[in-house]
Amino acid sequence: MFGKIGPMELILILVIALVVFGPKKLPEIGKALGNAINEFKKHSNKVSAELEDAVSSANEEPTIENAKKAKDNPASKKV
């Protein structure tokens, strides 16, 4: 019921947004919304990569080389 937005609903939403914000503000709002979505995607990809790296390194057998890498890498030190 709420998950499907058809073309008529989308047109209605755009017309209401045009009336509320006006034709000059609407492109600025769209650009700001696009930038916010891009930043969110970028940071969520970064977090996902860090989690995958942490999980894959947790599954490795502890070796002297891994310990040296962890010691030399300042990002792996916990505060």
PDB file as gemmi writes it, atoms N, CA and C in Angstrom:
CRYST1    1.000    1.000    1.000  90.00  90.00  90.00 P 1                      
ATOM      1  N   MET A   1       0.812  -1.192   0.000  1.00  0.00           N  
ATOM      2  CA  MET A   1       0.000   0.000   0.000  1.00  0.00           C  
ATOM      3  C   MET A   1       0.859   1.261   0.000  1.00  0.00           C  
ATOM      4  N   PHE A   2       1.831   1.363   0.924  1.00  0.00           N  
ATOM      5  CA  PHE A   2       2.650   2.555   1.000  1.00  0.00           C  
ATOM      6  C   PHE A   2       3.952   2.432   0.197  1.00  0.00           C  
ATOM      7  N   GLY A   3       4.331   1.233  -0.202  1.00  0.00           N  
ATOM      8  CA  GLY A   3       5.611   1.010  -0.839  1.00  0.00           C  
ATOM      9  C   GLY A   3       5.674   1.376  -2.308  1.00  0.00           C  
ATOM     10  N   LYS A   4       4.530   1.527  -2.953  1.00  0.00           N  
ATOM     11  CA  LYS A   4       4.527   1.783  -4.389  1.00  0.00           C  
ATOM     12  C   LYS A   4       4.082   3.204  -4.684  1.00  0.00           C  
ATOM     13  N   ILE A   5       4.967   3.961  -5.314  1.00  0.00           N  
ATOM     14  CA  ILE A   5       4.635   5.314  -5.748  1.00  0.00           C  
ATOM     15  C   ILE A   5       4.562   5.283  -7.266  1.00  0.00           C  
ATOM     16  N   GLY A   6       3.393   5.530  -7.767  1.00  0.00           N  
ATOM     17  CA  GLY A   6       3.179   5.525  -9.208  1.00  0.00           C  
ATOM     18  C   GLY A   6       3.496   6.876  -9.813  1.00  0.00           C  
ATOM     19  N   PRO A   7       3.357   6.986 -11.128  1.00  0.00           N  
ATOM     20  CA  PRO A   7       3.666   8.253 -11.798  1.00  0.00           C  
ATOM     21  C   PRO A   7       2.729   9.394 -11.379  1.00  0.00           C  
ATOM     22  N   MET A   8       1.466   9.102 -11.129  1.00  0.00           N  
ATOM     23  CA  MET A   8       0.537  10.160 -10.727  1.00  0.00           C  
ATOM     24  C   MET A   8       0.883  10.705  -9.338  1.00  0.00           C  
ATOM     25  N   GLU A   9       1.270   9.821  -8.426  1.00  0.00           N  
ATOM     26  CA  GLU A   9       1.650  10.269  -7.092  1.00  0.00           C  
ATOM     27  C   GLU A   9       2.925  11.104  -7.139  1.00  0.00           C  
ATOM     28  N   LEU A  10       3.869  10.695  -7.971  1.00  0.00           N  
ATOM     29  CA  LEU A  10       5.118  11.439  -8.111  1.00  0.00           C  
ATOM     30  C   LEU A  10       4.864  12.826  -8.688  1.00  0.00           C  
ATOM     31  N   ILE A  11       4.008  12.917  -9.683  1.00  0.00           N  
ATOM     32  CA  ILE A  11       3.670  14.219 -10.273  1.00  0.00           C  
ATOM     33  C   ILE A  11       2.995  15.100  -9.227  1.00  0.00           C  
ATOM     34  N   LEU A  12       2.098  14.533  -8.433  1.00  0.00           N  
ATOM     35  CA  LEU A  12       1.415  15.297  -7.395  1.00  0.00           C  
ATOM     36  C   LEU A  12       2.405  15.821  -6.362  1.00  0.00           C  
ATOM     37  N   ILE A  13       3.352  14.991  -5.956  1.00  0.00           N  
ATOM     38  CA  ILE A  13       4.371  15.418  -4.987  1.00  0.00           C  
ATOM     39  C   ILE A  13       5.221  16.546  -5.565  1.00  0.00           C  
ATOM     40  N   LEU A  14       5.609  16.437  -6.820  1.00  0.00           N  
ATOM     41  CA  LEU A  14       6.424  17.482  -7.455  1.00  0.00           C  
ATOM     42  C   LEU A  14       5.655  18.787  -7.590  1.00  0.00           C  
ATOM     43  N   VAL A  15       4.366  18.720  -7.916  1.00  0.00           N  
ATOM     44  CA  VAL A  15       3.554  19.934  -8.030  1.00  0.00           C  
ATOM     45  C   VAL A  15       3.413  20.604  -6.666  1.00  0.00           C  
ATOM     46  N   ILE A  16       3.185  19.826  -5.626  1.00  0.00           N  
ATOM     47  CA  ILE A  16       3.068  20.403  -4.280  1.00  0.00           C  
ATOM     48  C   ILE A  16       4.389  21.038  -3.860  1.00  0.00           C  
ATOM     49  N   ALA A  17       5.508  20.373  -4.155  1.00  0.00           N  
ATOM     50  CA  ALA A  17       6.827  20.931  -3.819  1.00  0.00           C  
ATOM     51  C   ALA A  17       7.073  22.221  -4.593  1.00  0.00           C  
ATOM     52  N   LEU A  18       6.644  22.275  -5.843  1.00  0.00           N  
ATOM     53  CA  LEU A  18       6.817  23.476  -6.662  1.00  0.00           C  
ATOM     54  C   LEU A  18       6.001  24.630  -6.091  1.00  0.00           C  
ATOM     55  N   VAL A  19       4.796  24.350  -5.638  1.00  0.00           N  
ATOM     56  CA  VAL A  19       3.942  25.397  -5.064  1.00  0.00           C  
ATOM     57  C   VAL A  19       4.515  25.880  -3.729  1.00  0.00           C  
ATOM     58  N   VAL A  20       4.980  24.946  -2.900  1.00  0.00           N  
ATOM     59  CA  VAL A  20       5.466  25.317  -1.566  1.00  0.00           C  
ATOM     60  C   VAL A  20       6.786  26.070  -1.647  1.00  0.00           C  
ATOM     61  N   PHE A  21       7.754  25.567  -2.417  1.00  0.00           N  
ATOM     62  CA  PHE A  21       9.093  26.150  -2.428  1.00  0.00           C  
ATOM     63  C   PHE A  21       9.323  27.148  -3.550  1.00  0.00           C  
ATOM     64  N   GLY A  22       8.578  27.074  -4.618  1.00  0.00           N  
ATOM     65  CA  GLY A  22       8.766  27.987  -5.733  1.00  0.00           C  
ATOM     66  C   GLY A  22       9.779  27.457  -6.724  1.00  0.00           C  
ATOM     67  N   PRO A  23       9.741  27.991  -7.948  1.00  0.00           N  
ATOM     68  CA  PRO A  23      10.620  27.479  -9.004  1.00  0.00           C  
ATOM     69  C   PRO A  23      12.099  27.813  -8.820  1.00  0.00           C  
ATOM     70  N   LYS A  24      12.413  28.839  -8.036  1.00  0.00           N  
ATOM     71  CA  LYS A  24      13.819  29.212  -7.840  1.00  0.00           C  
ATOM     72  C   LYS A  24      14.502  28.358  -6.785  1.00  0.00           C  
ATOM     73  N   LYS A  25      13.779  27.953  -5.756  1.00  0.00           N  
ATOM     74  CA  LYS A  25      14.366  27.182  -4.664  1.00  0.00           C  
ATOM     75  C   LYS A  25      14.413  25.689  -4.950  1.00  0.00           C  
ATOM     76  N   LEU A  26      13.536  25.188  -5.811  1.00  0.00           N  
ATOM     77  CA  LEU A  26      13.436  23.751  -6.040  1.00  0.00           C  
ATOM     78  C   LEU A  26      14.736  23.130  -6.565  1.00  0.00           C  
ATOM     79  N   PRO A  27      15.435  23.750  -7.543  1.00  0.00           N  
ATOM     80  CA  PRO A  27      16.723  23.159  -7.979  1.00  0.00           C  
ATOM     81  C   PRO A  27      17.784  23.142  -6.880  1.00  0.00           C  
ATOM     82  N   GLU A  28      17.794  24.170  -6.038  1.00  0.00           N  
ATOM     83  CA  GLU A  28      18.762  24.208  -4.938  1.00  0.00           C  
ATOM     84  C   GLU A  28      18.479  23.088  -3.936  1.00  0.00           C  
ATOM     85  N   ILE A  29      17.215  22.866  -3.656  1.00  0.00           N  
ATOM     86  CA  ILE A  29      16.833  21.797  -2.732  1.00  0.00           C  
ATOM     87  C   ILE A  29      17.200  20.437  -3.322  1.00  0.00           C  
ATOM     88  N   GLY A  30      16.965  20.256  -4.607  1.00  0.00           N  
ATOM     89  CA  GLY A  30      17.319  19.003  -5.269  1.00  0.00           C  
ATOM     90  C   GLY A  30      18.815  18.739  -5.242  1.00  0.00           C  
ATOM     91  N   LYS A  31      19.591  19.792  -5.477  1.00  0.00           N  
ATOM     92  CA  LYS A  31      21.050  19.648  -5.454  1.00  0.00           C  
ATOM     93  C   LYS A  31      21.541  19.295  -4.055  1.00  0.00           C  
ATOM     94  N   ALA A  32      21.000  19.967  -3.041  1.00  0.00           N  
ATOM     95  CA  ALA A  32      21.394  19.679  -1.659  1.00  0.00           C  
ATOM     96  C   ALA A  32      21.011  18.253  -1.276  1.00  0.00           C  
ATOM     97  N   LEU A  33      19.842  17.809  -1.706  1.00  0.00           N  
ATOM     98  CA  LEU A  33      19.404  16.447  -1.415  1.00  0.00           C  
ATOM     99  C   LEU A  33      20.306  15.422  -2.118  1.00  0.00           C  
ATOM    100  N   GLY A  34      20.683  15.697  -3.363  1.00  0.00           N  
ATOM    101  CA  GLY A  34      21.594  14.808  -4.085  1.00  0.00           C  
ATOM    102  C   GLY A  34      22.954  14.716  -3.425  1.00  0.00           C  
ATOM    103  N   ASN A  35      23.480  15.860  -2.977  1.00  0.00           N  
ATOM    104  CA  ASN A  35      24.774  15.863  -2.280  1.00  0.00           C  
ATOM    105  C   ASN A  35      24.697  15.079  -0.975  1.00  0.00           C  
ATOM    106  N   ALA A  36      23.596  15.230  -0.259  1.00  0.00           N  
ATOM    107  CA  ALA A  36      23.439  14.501   1.004  1.00  0.00           C  
ATOM    108  C   ALA A  36      23.377  12.997   0.757  1.00  0.00           C  
ATOM    109  N   ILE A  37      22.674  12.572  -0.281  1.00  0.00           N  
ATOM    110  CA  ILE A  37      22.584  11.143  -0.606  1.00  0.00           C  
ATOM    111  C   ILE A  37      23.950  10.603  -1.005  1.00  0.00           C  
ATOM    112  N   ASN A  38      24.701  11.363  -1.800  1.00  0.00           N  
ATOM    113  CA  ASN A  38      26.043  10.924  -2.211  1.00  0.00           C  
ATOM    114  C   ASN A  38      26.973  10.786  -1.010  1.00  0.00           C  
ATOM    115  N   GLU A  39      26.947  11.741  -0.089  1.00  0.00           N  
ATOM    116  CA  GLU A  39      27.785  11.652   1.108  1.00  0.00           C  
ATOM    117  C   GLU A  39      27.393  10.449   1.964  1.00  0.00           C  
ATOM    118  N   PHE A  40      26.098  10.208   2.089  1.00  0.00           N  
ATOM    119  CA  PHE A  40      25.643   9.059   2.863  1.00  0.00           C  
ATOM    120  C   PHE A  40      26.132   7.757   2.248  1.00  0.00           C  
ATOM    121  N   LYS A  41      26.022   7.625   0.923  1.00  0.00           N  
ATOM    122  CA  LYS A  41      26.502   6.418   0.238  1.00  0.00           C  
ATOM    123  C   LYS A  41      28.004   6.241   0.419  1.00  0.00           C  
ATOM    124  N   LYS A  42      28.737   7.343   0.302  1.00  0.00           N  
ATOM    125  CA  LYS A  42      30.192   7.280   0.427  1.00  0.00           C  
ATOM    126  C   LYS A  42      30.597   6.787   1.817  1.00  0.00           C  
ATOM    127  N   HIS A  43      29.968   7.345   2.839  1.00  0.00           N  
ATOM    128  CA  HIS A  43      30.319   6.948   4.202  1.00  0.00           C  
ATOM    129  C   HIS A  43      29.827   5.545   4.536  1.00  0.00           C  
ATOM    130  N   SER A  44      28.671   5.155   3.997  1.00  0.00           N  
ATOM    131  CA  SER A  44      28.203   3.793   4.278  1.00  0.00           C  
ATOM    132  C   SER A  44      29.091   2.765   3.580  1.00  0.00           C  
ATOM    133  N   ASN A  45      29.599   3.078   2.390  1.00  0.00           N  
ATOM    134  CA  ASN A  45      30.538   2.177   1.717  1.00  0.00           C  
ATOM    135  C   ASN A  45      31.844   2.075   2.506  1.00  0.00           C  
ATOM    136  N   LYS A  46      32.281   3.199   3.068  1.00  0.00           N  
ATOM    137  CA  LYS A  46      33.512   3.200   3.861  1.00  0.00           C  
ATOM    138  C   LYS A  46      33.345   2.346   5.113  1.00  0.00           C  
ATOM    139  N   VAL A  47      32.214   2.488   5.785  1.00  0.00           N  
ATOM    140  CA  VAL A  47      31.951   1.699   6.989  1.00  0.00           C  
ATOM    141  C   VAL A  47      31.851   0.217   6.636  1.00  0.00           C  
ATOM    142  N   SER A  48      31.180  -0.099   5.529  1.00  0.00           N  
ATOM    143  CA  SER A  48      31.062  -1.497   5.102  1.00  0.00           C  
ATOM    144  C   SER A  48      32.429  -2.100   4.810  1.00  0.00           C  
ATOM    145  N   ALA A  49      33.289  -1.344   4.143  1.00  0.00           N  
ATOM    146  CA  ALA A  49      34.626  -1.840   3.829  1.00  0.00           C  
ATOM    147  C   ALA A  49      35.434  -2.072   5.107  1.00  0.00           C  
ATOM    148  N   GLU A  50      35.321  -1.154   6.061  1.00  0.00           N  
ATOM    149  CA  GLU A  50      36.050  -1.324   7.325  1.00  0.00           C  
ATOM    150  C   GLU A  50      35.541  -2.538   8.096  1.00  0.00           C  
ATOM    151  N   LEU A  51      34.231  -2.743   8.094  1.00  0.00           N  
ATOM    152  CA  LEU A  51      33.681  -3.915   8.774  1.00  0.00           C  
ATOM    153  C   LEU A  51      34.120  -5.213   8.109  1.00  0.00           C  
ATOM    154  N   GLU A  52      34.099  -5.253   6.777  1.00  0.00           N  
ATOM    155  CA  GLU A  52      34.556  -6.448   6.067  1.00  0.00           C  
ATOM    156  C   GLU A  52      36.029  -6.712   6.341  1.00  0.00           C  
ATOM    157  N   ASP A  53      36.819  -5.653   6.400  1.00  0.00           N  
ATOM    158  CA  ASP A  53      38.246  -5.807   6.690  1.00  0.00           C  
ATOM    159  C   ASP A  53      38.445  -6.338   8.109  1.00  0.00           C  
ATOM    160  N   ALA A  54      37.673  -5.823   9.048  1.00  0.00           N  
ATOM    161  CA  ALA A  54      37.793  -6.278  10.431  1.00  0.00           C  
ATOM    162  C   ALA A  54      37.365  -7.740  10.565  1.00  0.00           C  
ATOM    163  N   VAL A  55      36.311  -8.118   9.877  1.00  0.00           N  
ATOM    164  CA  VAL A  55      35.842  -9.501   9.959  1.00  0.00           C  
ATOM    165  C   VAL A  55      36.828 -10.442   9.291  1.00  0.00           C  
ATOM    166  N   SER A  56      37.363 -10.037   8.143  1.00  0.00           N  
ATOM    167  CA  SER A  56      38.314 -10.919   7.451  1.00  0.00           C  
ATOM    168  C   SER A  56      39.616 -11.052   8.244  1.00  0.00           C  
ATOM    169  N   SER A  57      40.047  -9.974   8.894  1.00  0.00           N  
ATOM    170  CA  SER A  57      41.279 -10.077   9.683  1.00  0.00           C  
ATOM    171  C   SER A  57      41.033 -10.844  10.975  1.00  0.00           C  
ATOM    172  N   ALA A  58      39.793 -10.845  11.465  1.00  0.00           N  
ATOM    173  CA  ALA A  58      39.482 -11.609  12.677  1.00  0.00           C  
ATOM    174  C   ALA A  58      39.476 -13.108  12.390  1.00  0.00           C  
ATOM    175  N   ASN A  59      39.218 -13.485  11.161  1.00  0.00           N  
ATOM    176  CA  ASN A  59      39.173 -14.895  10.792  1.00  0.00           C  
ATOM    177  C   ASN A  59      40.549 -15.468  10.469  1.00  0.00           C  
ATOM    178  N   GLU A  60      41.561 -14.613  10.340  1.00  0.00           N  
ATOM    179  CA  GLU A  60      42.903 -15.076  10.016  1.00  0.00           C  
ATOM    180  C   GLU A  60      43.567 -15.679  11.257  1.00  0.00           C  
ATOM    181  N   GLU A  61      44.479 -16.585  11.004  1.00  0.00           N  
ATOM    182  CA  GLU A  61      45.269 -17.145  12.091  1.00  0.00           C  
ATOM    183  C   GLU A  61      46.254 -16.078  12.572  1.00  0.00           C  
ATOM    184  N   PRO A  62      46.421 -15.936  13.866  1.00  0.00           N  
ATOM    185  CA  PRO A  62      47.374 -14.950  14.364  1.00  0.00           C  
ATOM    186  C   PRO A  62      48.808 -15.364  14.009  1.00  0.00           C  
ATOM    187  N   THR A  63      49.518 -14.461  13.397  1.00  0.00           N  
ATOM    188  CA  THR A  63      50.922 -14.707  13.047  1.00  0.00           C  
ATOM    189  C   THR A  63      51.756 -13.517  13.501  1.00  0.00           C  
ATOM    190  N   ILE A  64      53.043 -13.691  13.482  1.00  0.00           N  
ATOM    191  CA  ILE A  64      53.946 -12.610  13.870  1.00  0.00           C  
ATOM    192  C   ILE A  64      53.832 -11.456  12.880  1.00  0.00           C  
ATOM    193  N   GLU A  65      53.678 -11.773  11.581  1.00  0.00           N  
ATOM    194  CA  GLU A  65      53.569 -10.721  10.560  1.00  0.00           C  
ATOM    195  C   GLU A  65      52.323  -9.871  10.789  1.00  0.00           C  
ATOM    196  N   ASN A  66      51.195 -10.513  11.121  1.00  0.00           N  
ATOM    197  CA  ASN A  66      49.969  -9.761  11.386  1.00  0.00           C  
ATOM    198  C   ASN A  66      50.122  -8.881  12.623  1.00  0.00           C  
ATOM    199  N   ALA A  67      50.803  -9.376  13.621  1.00  0.00           N  
ATOM    200  CA  ALA A  67      51.015  -8.586  14.829  1.00  0.00           C  
ATOM    201  C   ALA A  67      51.887  -7.374  14.533  1.00  0.00           C  
ATOM    202  N   LYS A  68      52.908  -7.554  13.692  1.00  0.00           N  
ATOM    203  CA  LYS A  68      53.768  -6.431  13.329  1.00  0.00           C  
ATOM    204  C   LYS A  68      52.994  -5.396  12.528  1.00  0.00           C  
ATOM    205  N   LYS A  69      52.137  -5.850  11.614  1.00  0.00           N  
ATOM    206  CA  LYS A  69      51.322  -4.914  10.824  1.00  0.00           C  
ATOM    207  C   LYS A  69      50.391  -4.126  11.738  1.00  0.00           C  
ATOM    208  N   ALA A  70      49.788  -4.798  12.693  1.00  0.00           N  
ATOM    209  CA  ALA A  70      48.877  -4.125  13.607  1.00  0.00           C  
ATOM    210  C   ALA A  70      49.628  -3.133  14.493  1.00  0.00           C  
ATOM    211  N   LYS A  71      50.836  -3.483  14.873  1.00  0.00           N  
ATOM    212  CA  LYS A  71      51.629  -2.601  15.723  1.00  0.00           C  
ATOM    213  C   LYS A  71      52.059  -1.360  14.956  1.00  0.00           C  
ATOM    214  N   ASP A  72      52.428  -1.533  13.669  1.00  0.00           N  
ATOM    215  CA  ASP A  72      52.906  -0.416  12.865  1.00  0.00           C  
ATOM    216  C   ASP A  72      51.771   0.461  12.345  1.00  0.00           C  
ATOM    217  N   ASN A  73      50.563  -0.069  12.271  1.00  0.00           N  
ATOM    218  CA  ASN A  73      49.437   0.662  11.725  1.00  0.00           C  
ATOM    219  C   ASN A  73      48.756   1.476  12.840  1.00  0.00           C  
ATOM    220  N   PRO A  74      48.855   2.822  12.831  1.00  0.00           N  
ATOM    221  CA  PRO A  74      48.278   3.602  13.913  1.00  0.00           C  
ATOM    222  C   PRO A  74      46.743   3.581  13.883  1.00  0.00           C  
ATOM    223  N   ALA A  75      46.123   3.270  12.755  1.00  0.00           N  
ATOM    224  CA  ALA A  75      44.671   3.247  12.677  1.00  0.00           C  
ATOM    225  C   ALA A  75      44.093   2.060  13.429  1.00  0.00           C  
ATOM    226  N   SER A  76      44.873   1.020  13.614  1.00  0.00           N  
ATOM    227  CA  SER A  76      44.363  -0.171  14.299  1.00  0.00           C  
ATOM    228  C   SER A  76      44.448  -0.061  15.814  1.00  0.00           C  
ATOM    229  N   LYS A  77      45.124   0.965  16.332  1.00  0.00           N  
ATOM    230  CA  LYS A  77      45.241   1.119  17.779  1.00  0.00           C  
ATOM    231  C   LYS A  77      43.938   1.646  18.343  1.00  0.00           C  
ATOM    232  N   LYS A  78      43.508   1.056  19.433  1.00  0.00           N  
ATOM    233  CA  LYS A  78      42.261   1.480  20.069  1.00  0.00           C  
ATOM    234  C   LYS A  78      42.572   2.491  21.158  1.00  0.00           C  
ATOM    235  N   VAL A  79      41.648   3.440  21.293  1.00  0.00           N  
ATOM    236  CA  VAL A  79      41.837   4.507  22.294  1.00  0.00           C  
ATOM    237  C   VAL A  79      41.057   4.182  23.526  1.00  0.00           C  
TER     238      VAL A  79                                                      
END                                                                             
